[in-house]
Each structure stands twice: as C-alpha cells, then as structure tokens.
Amino acid sequence: MKTIGDYVSAADIAEARETLTPVVHRTPMLESATLNRISGAHLHLKLENMQRTGSFKLRGAFNKMAHLSVRELKCSIVTASAGNHAQGIAYAASKRGAMAKIFMPERTPQAKIQATAAYGAEVVLAGASYEEAYEAARAECQAHQSVFVHAFDDNQVIAGQGTVAAEMLAQCSDLDTVLVPIGGGGLAAGTVCYLKNVKPSIRVIGVQSDHAPAAYNLFHHDKKQANRQSPGIAEGILVDQPGERTVPVLRHYLDDLVTVTDSQIAQAMLLMLERGKLLVEGAGAASLAAALSGSVSVKGKHVGLIVSGGNADAEELAVIKQMALGENRNACNL
C-alpha cells in the first residue's frame, strides 16, 4: 500500500518553498470577528487572492517551470487553464525567457484573459470547458513538439501548491481543520501531503462545486449528478476529471469531501466583500461557503480556509449579489 511519501513528500514541498521564496508573496492569514461570530469558530483565511497573479496557481506553475531544462525552455510552453494557472505559467515563462501558449475555455472571464496576455503569453480560446481546452492544448503539443505543463496532474506543480499549507501552519500552529477547494486536485493534494506528514491530527476537508462533483464522486463512491442549470460561478474548480496523481492522494488521505452550491458560494463572496473588503472569485470563496453553510462542522474549532484566488470579474458583481440574496439566504445570516 502506498504512503503519502510515495506521492509528494514534505521534503519536496520544502524544496519548492526554497525555489519560490524569492518569487511568491507570503500571503497573510486573516481572522475576522464577524466570521467567527457567524460560524461559532475561529476561521483563519489564507488570502491567496493577494498572491502575485491573484492566485495560488503561481506557486505550482513557477515550481514546475524552474525544473525545466534549457532545451525544454527553448520549445514553446503549452498549457490549458480556466484562468489562474494560465497567469502563473505566463508569468513564470516571462521570467525564464520562454514563450507560452495558453488554451482557455471560451467563457473564461475577460479579467483572466487580459491578465494572461499582459504577461506576454499567446491566448487561444478553445471549447466550452476546461476539458475541451485541454484537448486542444494536447493536440497543439503533438503537432509542434511543444512542452506541456499540466495545471494539476504533475508532482512539481503539486509540491508548489503544497507551500500554501506549509505557510498556513507556520502562521497558525493552532489549526485543527483545513478546508481546501478542489477542481483537478493539485492544491488539495499538496495541502494534504504536507499536513498529514507534519501534523497528522489536522482534519483536511475538500470542497467542490456541485456543478463539477467528480472528485466528490470518486471519494464517496457516489454518482452525484453535476448541476447543469447554469454554467457555474466557480470556474476555477469546474473540472470534470481530476488528475491521475491527485485522485489517489485525495481518496486515501482527505478526511472528507463536500460540495457547495452557487448560492452558497455567492453568499460567501458577498460576505467577504462587505465585511472583509475582499474581492474573491467563486473558487476562492468555496471553503468559506462550506464553513458557513453547515456542510462542514466547524463550531469551536480553529479552521484554516484557503481563499485560492481573487481574479473575479467586477462586471458580474450584480449577478453575484442577486444569486447571494436568492436561495438559502439564511446560510450566511445576511
């Protein structure tokens, strides 16, 4: 039977921290009296929305790019992304003198598209989902012998994402629960690999959108149908197929995995904006949504919430507010 060390080890994550220290921000942990009162817990928000490029994704992208050879860097770097990994790769490629071509779903928010292009990458919009953009990117690699950098299914990417958890525990040693959003599972895999190595007593719970519950179904051996009534506001975690490297870690070492609705996510986004003056994207609000909606029992606990990104489209705030004030209004006591 495999152990955590057979996947990504604490040593791998420590090495990634050394690589990333000159590059990434050591983002703050925020504790809000309002959120503590509402939840009955000590909620510690790890603000990766304040990370360079606006997301934790820079960590994994840069760690992977730092391990590419000179020969590989001379090839075009290709990836697929819902937006945040794209910016991380574009930034890292510019720092390493490489060309990057990024395939993104057609409905990616303009803020993410423009930011990616601003770092010097070529952006190609392809398909209605991450999976379709991914297939287009893989076809590009096969046709031109480019170097593909996966958004989550890569051990060096996972190790980079695990540095978020390493910082969290250093910033708050009292943590007994950590909630982490899951799309493809790179952040969650890095988080659980680190925490279960250094402090096994910590409960690590994954959070998915009910629009894309693939990891939830694999974890619970369930067949929960995806909510297809609308496109979903947490595009950063709307992944229909988690990674081959991430799934074994999540299935064996997560303590639980839950889903949240768009309404619950929107309420969490609005609450952070109104009470914390924090603009976060849907995926970034998923962990708080789980804590406030009752999906996870947090009362009396010290809970770390990974706010994974802040690249929200300001033009959609009116829609978010309407969604937040709709169903399940009482979930956040708004």
Secondary structure, DSSP 8 states (H G I E B T S, - for coil): ---GGGSS-HHHHHHHHHHHTTTS----EEE-HHHHHHHTSEEEEEEGGGSGGGBTHHHHHHHHHHTS-HHHHHS-EEEE-SSHHHHHHHHHHHHTT--EEEEE-TT--HHHHHHHHHTT-EEEE-SSSHHHHHHHHHHHHHHHT-EE--SSSSHHHHHHHHHHHHHHHHH-TT--EEEEE-SSSHHHHHHHHHHHHH-TTSEEEEEEETTS-HHHHHHHT-------SS--S-GGG--SS--TTHHHHHHHH-SEEEEE-HHHHHHHHHHHHHHH-----HHHHHHHHHHHHTSS--TTSEEEEEE-B----GGGHHHHHHHHTSTTGGGGT-
